[in-house]
Amino acid sequence: MAYLLQQLANAVPLAALYAALAFGYAVAFGVTKRPDITYGALFAFSGQILLLFTDFGYNKLWLVLPAALALGAAASLVYAMGAGVWIGRSVMLPLVRQSSNTVIVAALGVTIVLMETARLASDTRSLWLSPFLNGHVVFWQSDGFEVVLTEMQLINTALMCSFVAIGAVILKRTSWGRAWRAVTDDPKAAELCGVSAVSVFLTAYAAAVLMATLCGILSTAYYGTMDFGAGLMFGLKVLMVAAVGGYSDPLKSAGGAAGLGLVETLWTAYGPFLWRDFVVFSLLVLLLVLSRRERVIP
């Protein structure tokens, strides 16, 4: 029982990460209407930039670790947001408006560019952060077994849940949220009502990139590193994870993704680890097939 409780506790940070990523992806998908693995690539790219500039500040500028981390986080926000906004304005917007199917091909190309940029900038070195905020917080104790989470896990969970909550309030309670819903339903009809579909598209894409960037910074700070090939893996994983709750409502998408995080953690605890990704992706494909709806194209 204690072991199960520990695994459920371990699932909370992962569920919060998946929920935040799925929420941001659903916001972007609402205006693109096409699968876009660039989102996951930007998540990984932000973490890699954090590592690169933290290493530079710590080893070259001789900064203390908190200052080096602050430098890395600031550089990650600048680089990832700059790249994401440029991708949204110069790549995705023209393709979505003219030839939507090429978004998938362009996203793959952009993902490769982001991965190779980070790899070359780091000279193909795997960089690691020094552990911090790794003190244990005990939630339950019995017969010498403690159910614990680290301080970093709790901070990450709280921040990611707050990102989702703030995003949900913005979508439900603000005029921009109403404009976003109008554009996702019918951009041409929204423009006839005075809503700038282009402006909503760029703002939504930038908001999704911000969510991916913040999650990338927090995840890298917790795990300590971000692999160069993580961009493609997370791109595919986020695309499918967000589909669990459906793309139409970012909050439902976040809820479905959180549930998948729980399933993945329990499989890691009780099933063969080598089969984890295969089982998770198979489950996602099955859910996508079962939830697929045929639409009559006029």
Disulfide bonds with the S-S distance in Angstrom:
none
